[in-house]
Amino acid sequence: MPNRWTIIECAADAGRIYPSLFPGLWLPSRVRTCLKISRVFLVAQAGIMFAVVLVTVQLGIFRGFLRSTALIVDRAEADLWVSSEDMVYFELTPSIPAESMFLIGDIEGVTLTEPLLLPSAQWHSEGGQIAPLKIIGFNPDGVYSSPGM
């Protein structure tokens, strides 16, 4: 029966016995180290691949969020949007007075003004649960007949 064990003679592993991959073949210390490290290397590569997948998923979610929040503006055929100066972002802005729409309509070169309302509300279901609700108010016969829908 051939000897399937190799005695390691390097200083770090002195006296330890490891199974040999090839019976009767003495493996240099560097090769043995690479074989031991290959498991660690594969685990590290798996961790890196997992991190890349997570970043890719997060970027996809972020791009989808950006696309969905700007959808109303992108699909409308308006040349100019007028909003409150206290606007934080498109869906979180206070309404401007209705008189402002008529004042803007009186400016030379303005052919059409239409209001777009984006209030928030709460939906109370029959089971007593409360859900947030976004209401989009627009003129169905106007330019915004289907804003982002």
N, C-alpha and C positions, 0 to 999 in steps of 0.2 A: 504494500500500500504506500503510495507516494506521500511525502510530507506536504501537507497543505497549509502549513503555518510558517511564517517568516519572523525571525527575531529582529527587532528594530535595534539598530546600533547607534542612532544619533543621540546626542546628549539629552535632548528634551524628552525623548521617549525611551530612554535606556531601560532595558529589562522587560519591557512590555512585549507581548506577543499578539500579533494581528494576523488574521487569515490572509493568505496570499491569493490574489486574483488568478494567477497562473502558477500551479505547483512547480517548484524548483526554480522559479524566477525571482531574483532579488530585485526589489523595487527601490529606486533612489528615493531619498528623503523628500525631494521636491515633488515627485509624482504622488507619493503618499499624501503629502499635504494638500495637493490639488484635489485628490479624490475625496479627502475629508471636507475640504472647503466647498466642493461642488454642491453639497446639500445646502450649505449656508447661502451660497450664491443663488441657487434656485429659489430659496425662500425669499431672498432679497429681491430677486427679479419679479416674483409673484406679488410682493408688496408694492413694488414700483408700478406694475401693470394695474393693480387695483387702484392705486392713487390716480393714475392717468384716466381710468374709467370714471372715477368719481368726479374729477375735474371736467371731463367731457360731458357728463350728465349735468353738472351744475351750469356749464356754459350753455347747454341746450335749453335748460329751464330759464336761464337769464335772457337768452335771445327770444324765447317765446314770450316772456313777460314784456320785454321791450316792444316786440311786434304787436302784442295784443293791446297794450296801453296806448299806442300811437295809431291804432287801426282806424278810429273815427276820423282823425285828422288826415291820415293818408288817403282814405277813400272819398272824402268830401271834395267837391270841386271848388272850394272857396279859395280865393287868392289871398285873403287876409282874415286872421282871427283876432277878435278883440276880447280881452278878458279883464278881470279885476287885477289891479296892481298888487293885491295881496295873494295872488295865485301861488300855491306851493307846487303843485303839479296838476295835470289836466283834470283828474278826478277829485281833487281836493282844492277847490277854489270857491270863494263866495260869489254869489250872483251879482251882476251889475244891474243898476236900475233899468227898467224898461224904457225910460225916457232916453237913455244913452243910445239905444238902438235907433230911435227916430232921429237923434242928433247926428249920428254917424251916417244915416241914410240921406241927410240933407247935404252932405259934403259932395262937392263937384267930382264926378267920375265914379261915384258909388252907385251901382245899379240895383243892388239887392242886399237887404239885411234880413237875417233870420235868427231867431233865438234858438239856443240849444241848452236845455236844462239837464243837469246831472245830479239830482238830489239823492240822498241816501235815505233808506227807510228800514223798518224792521217788519218781518213777516211772522205772524203768530199762527202756528198751525193748530189744528183741532186737538192735537195731543198736548198742547201747551208749550211746545218747543219754540224758541225764538231763533230766527235766521236773518243774517244781514241781507239787504236787498238794494240793488242799484237800479234806479229808474232813469231812463233816457227819454227826455221829452223833446220832440222835434215836429216840424210841419211835414206831414206825409206827402203833401203836394209840392214841396219845395226841393231845393238842391239836396237836402239831407234826407231824402225819402228812405234811404236804408243805410244809415251811418254805421259802417262796420259790421253789419249783419250778414 
